[in-house]
Amino acid sequence: MRHGRTRPRSRHRPDRAAPAQRTRPGPRNRSPVLHPATARVPAHRRRHRRLGRPQPRAPLDGDWLVGTGVAVATYHTARAPAQAPARLAPDGTATVQSATSDMGPGTYTSMTQVAADALGLPVSRVRFQLGDSTMPPAPPHGGSMTMASVGSAVAGTCARLRQQAVRLAIEDPGSPLHGAAADDIVVENGRLHLHGDPGRGETYQQLLARTGRPHLEARGGYTPGQETERFSTHAYGAVFAQVAVDERLGLIRVRRVLGVYDAGRVINPKLAESQAIGGLVGGIGMALLEHTVTDPRDGRIVNANLADYLVPTNADVPDVAAV
């Protein structure tokens, strides 16, 4: 073995970090929206289509500076216990009651729709009664919880009433549906029939007349569970506004407003759109017009009338849209 000097081992040097490679950005998160036809279009892209892309500096339109703003929205959807009994009359019409009220959002219409869908009846054959404290209890009409609370009670009670009619039919030897499985019975347009065999069936009227029942009735309600503590129950939205400011006079004019909302399941699109547009109009009033003036001497409200307390009029409301 030969002795002598050997070459020292090279010190270990950590590998140099590889240069970062440029990668194409992946698809952005898509926010759910209200209408199914536009459910795959992100809110910012829909805003670009309607209002145009924002500019680095406010462009001039004569003496007007024009700018675009955006705000995000979230609202915790509350719910509360409610009751809503339902009765099916011999003529095939249904009546549902609740002590809730309707101050404008369309509770009469939407609850009638829910009951008709659960009973398999046309809307014209369902009557929803409300506004009487002697009726079954309901939560206060506010906080965006009427549909989640009273609507759930109506849906559950009417579903039980439909099941009661189906059970009566399949247990009656005189019924065309006698002996059929309950899960195979479909109710459409007030008529019970076998799935896959529409000719085998009967109407609510025929069922009640043959069995001699004066009516069918179901009582029930809705009570929130622990789902609000386990899951997020929020509604979300994004609002875009195009505003012009007179560079000389300082006047403010809202030109266009667009609201994009994820409101969950919508029962009546027209009513939901009206509520969203109403919220946008109210926002214009809160930002630019509404102001309560109090007298510092006695605390009385000075402008406690619609002549002095300004709210938006048609002239103040621009091109407003909600989706």
C-alpha positions in Angstrom: 0.0 0.0 0.0 1.4 3.3 -1.0 1.6 6.0 1.6 1.6 9.6 0.9 -0.6 12.6 0.6 -4.1 12.0 -0.7 -6.5 14.5 -2.2 -8.8 15.8 0.6 -12.4 15.1 0.2 -14.4 18.0 -1.1 -16.7 19.6 1.4 -20.3 18.9 0.9 -22.1 21.8 -0.6 -25.9 21.9 -0.6 -27.4 21.8 -4.0 -28.4 25.1 -5.3 -32.0 25.9 -5.5 -33.3 25.3 -8.9 -34.6 28.3 -10.7 -38.3 28.7 -10.3 -40.2 27.6 -13.3 -42.9 29.6 -14.6 -46.2 27.9 -14.6 -49.5 28.9 -16.1 -52.0 29.8 -13.4 -54.7 27.3 -12.8 -58.4 28.1 -12.9 -59.6 30.5 -10.4 -62.1 29.5 -7.8 -65.6 30.0 -9.2 -68.2 31.5 -6.9 -71.7 30.0 -7.0 -74.4 32.4 -8.2 -78.1 32.6 -8.2 -79.2 31.6 -11.7 -78.3 28.1 -13.1 -77.6 29.5 -16.6 -74.8 31.6 -15.2 -73.6 29.3 -12.4 -70.2 28.7 -14.0 -69.3 32.4 -14.7 -67.2 34.0 -11.9 -68.6 37.2 -10.4 -65.6 39.4 -11.6 -66.0 38.2 -15.2 -69.7 39.0 -15.2 -69.0 42.4 -13.8 -66.5 43.0 -16.7 -69.2 42.1 -19.2 -71.7 44.6 -17.8 -69.6 47.4 -16.4 -66.3 47.1 -18.4 -62.8 46.6 -16.9 -61.6 49.0 -14.3 -59.1 51.7 -15.4 -55.9 52.6 -13.5 -57.1 56.2 -13.2 -60.7 57.5 -13.2 -61.4 58.4 -16.8 -63.1 61.7 -17.7 -66.5 61.9 -19.2 -66.7 65.7 -19.8 -66.4 67.2 -16.3 -67.3 63.8 -14.7 -64.7 61.6 -13.1 -65.9 58.0 -13.5 -64.8 55.2 -11.2 -65.8 51.6 -10.3 -66.0 50.1 -6.8 -66.7 46.7 -5.4 -67.8 45.4 -2.1 -68.4 41.8 -0.8 -71.3 40.7 1.2 -72.1 37.9 3.7 -75.1 37.2 5.8 -75.8 34.6 8.4 -79.1 32.9 7.5 -81.0 32.4 10.7 -83.9 30.0 11.3 -86.4 29.4 14.1 -89.1 27.0 15.1 -92.4 27.3 13.1 -95.6 25.3 12.7 -97.9 25.0 9.7 -100.9 22.6 9.6 -102.3 21.6 6.3 -105.8 20.3 5.3 -106.9 18.5 2.1 -110.6 19.2 1.3 -113.0 16.8 -0.5 -112.8 19.0 -3.7 -109.1 18.4 -3.9 -108.0 21.8 -2.7 -105.5 22.4 0.2 -105.3 25.0 2.9 -102.1 25.7 4.9 -101.9 28.2 7.8 -99.2 30.0 9.7 -99.1 33.1 11.9 -96.3 34.6 9.8 -96.9 37.8 7.8 -96.1 39.3 4.4 -94.7 42.8 4.4 -93.7 42.7 0.8 -91.3 39.9 -0.1 -94.0 37.6 -1.4 -94.7 35.2 1.5 -98.1 34.4 0.2 -96.8 33.4 -3.2 -93.7 31.5 -2.1 -95.4 29.5 0.6 -98.2 28.5 -1.8 -95.5 27.3 -4.2 -93.8 25.2 -1.5 -97.1 23.6 -0.5 -98.2 22.9 -4.0 -94.9 21.2 -4.8 -95.0 19.0 -1.7 -98.7 18.0 -2.3 -98.5 17.6 -6.1 -101.2 20.2 -6.7 -101.4 23.1 -9.0 -100.7 26.4 -7.3 -104.3 27.5 -8.1 -105.6 24.8 -5.8 -103.6 25.7 -2.7 -104.6 28.5 -0.3 -102.0 29.8 2.2 -103.4 31.8 5.1 -101.3 34.0 7.3 -101.4 37.2 9.5 -103.5 36.0 12.4 -102.1 35.4 15.9 -104.6 32.6 16.4 -102.9 30.5 13.8 -99.9 28.3 14.5 -96.8 30.2 15.7 -94.1 31.5 13.4 -90.9 33.5 14.0 -90.8 37.3 13.4 -91.0 38.3 9.8 -87.4 39.5 9.4 -83.8 38.5 9.4 -84.3 36.6 6.1 -85.5 33.6 8.0 -89.2 33.2 6.9 -88.5 30.8 4.1 -86.0 28.8 6.0 -88.3 28.5 9.0 -92.0 28.7 7.9 -91.1 27.3 4.4 -89.5 24.2 6.1 -92.6 23.7 8.2 -94.9 24.0 5.2 -92.8 21.6 3.2 -92.6 19.0 6.0 -96.3 19.1 6.9 -97.5 18.9 3.3 -95.2 16.0 2.6 -96.7 14.2 5.6 -100.2 15.0 4.2 -99.3 13.6 0.8 -97.9 10.4 2.5 -101.1 10.1 4.4 -103.1 10.1 1.2 -100.8 7.6 -0.4 -101.0 5.3 2.5 -104.8 5.5 2.5 -104.9 4.6 -1.2 -102.6 1.6 -1.1 -104.4 0.1 2.0 -107.9 0.6 0.4 -109.1 -2.5 -1.5 -111.2 -0.3 -3.7 -108.3 1.8 -4.9 -106.5 1.2 -8.2 -103.3 1.6 -6.2 -104.2 -1.1 -3.6 -101.2 -3.2 -2.7 -98.6 -0.9 -4.4 -95.5 0.2 -2.7 -95.6 3.7 -1.2 -92.3 4.6 -2.9 -93.8 3.8 -6.3 -96.6 6.3 -6.0 -96.3 9.7 -7.7 -98.6 12.6 -7.1 -98.9 15.1 -10.0 -101.6 17.7 -10.7 -103.7 16.4 -7.8 -103.7 12.8 -9.0 -102.0 9.8 -7.4 -100.7 7.2 -9.9 -98.1 4.4 -10.2 -94.7 5.4 -11.4 -94.3 4.1 -14.9 -98.0 3.5 -15.3 -99.9 6.8 -15.3 -103.2 5.0 -16.1 -103.3 3.3 -12.8 -104.3 5.9 -10.3 -107.0 8.3 -8.9 -107.4 11.9 -7.8 -107.5 13.2 -4.3 -111.2 13.9 -4.8 -111.9 10.3 -5.8 -109.9 8.9 -2.9 -111.8 11.0 -0.3 -115.2 10.4 -1.8 -114.8 6.6 -1.9 -113.4 6.4 1.6 -116.0 8.8 3.0 -113.4 11.1 4.6 -114.5 14.7 5.1 -110.9 15.8 4.8 -107.3 14.8 5.4 -105.2 16.8 7.8 -101.6 16.8 9.0 -100.0 18.9 11.7 -96.4 19.5 12.0 -93.6 22.0 12.1 -89.9 22.7 11.9 -87.4 22.9 14.6 -83.7 23.8 13.8 -81.2 21.2 14.8 -77.5 21.4 15.3 -76.7 22.0 11.6 -76.1 25.7 12.2 -73.3 24.8 14.7 -71.8 22.2 12.4 -72.0 23.9 9.1 -71.7 27.4 7.6 -75.2 28.8 6.8 -74.2 32.0 5.1 -75.3 33.7 1.9 -72.6 35.5 -0.1 -72.5 38.2 -2.7 -70.5 40.8 -4.5 -71.7 44.3 -5.5 -70.1 46.4 -8.2 -70.9 50.1 -8.7 -70.0 52.6 -11.4 -70.0 56.2 -9.9 -69.4 59.5 -11.5 -68.3 62.7 -9.6 -68.4 66.1 -11.1 -64.8 67.4 -10.9 -65.9 71.0 -10.5 -69.1 70.8 -8.4 -68.5 67.6 -6.4 -71.9 66.2 -7.4 -72.2 62.4 -7.1 -74.2 60.3 -9.5 -74.5 56.5 -9.4 -74.6 55.2 -13.0 -74.8 51.5 -12.7 -74.9 48.9 -10.0 -74.7 45.1 -10.3 -75.2 42.6 -7.5 -74.2 39.0 -7.8 -75.5 36.7 -5.0 -75.3 33.1 -3.9 -78.5 32.8 -2.0 -78.9 29.0 -2.0 -82.1 27.4 -3.3 -84.4 30.1 -4.8 -88.1 29.3 -4.7 -89.3 32.2 -6.8 -86.6 33.9 -9.0 -88.8 37.0 -9.7 -89.3 37.6 -6.0 -85.7 36.9 -5.2 -84.5 39.4 -7.9 -86.9 42.0 -6.6 -85.5 41.7 -3.1 -81.9 41.9 -4.4 -82.7 45.0 -6.4 -84.5 46.5 -3.4 -81.4 46.0 -1.3 -79.2 47.7 -3.9 -81.6 50.7 -4.0 -81.5 50.8 -0.2 -77.7 50.8 -0.3 -77.8 53.9 -2.6 -80.0 55.6 -0.1 -77.8 54.7 2.9 -74.6 55.9 1.1 -75.8 59.1 -0.4 -79.2 60.3 0.8 -80.4 59.1 4.2 -79.4 61.0 7.3 -81.2 61.5 10.6 -80.9 65.0 12.1 -81.5 65.4 15.8 -82.0 68.6 17.8 -79.1 68.8 20.3 -81.3 70.6 22.8 -83.9 67.9 23.3 -82.9 65.0 21.1 -86.0 65.1 18.9 -85.6 64.1 15.3 -85.9 67.1 13.1 -86.5 65.4 9.7 -89.0 62.8 10.9 -91.0 62.9 7.6 -90.6 61.8 4.0 -90.3 65.4 2.8 -87.1 66.1 4.7 -85.7 62.6 5.2 -84.3 61.7 1.8 -84.8 58.3 0.3 -84.0 57.2 -3.3 -86.5 58.1 -6.0 -86.7 56.9 -9.6 -84.4 59.7 -10.6 -81.7 58.5 -8.1 -81.8 54.9 -9.2 -79.6 54.1 -12.2 -79.2 50.9 -14.2 -79.6 48.3 -11.4 -79.3 44.6 -12.0 -79.0 41.5 -9.8 -78.1 37.9 -10.6 
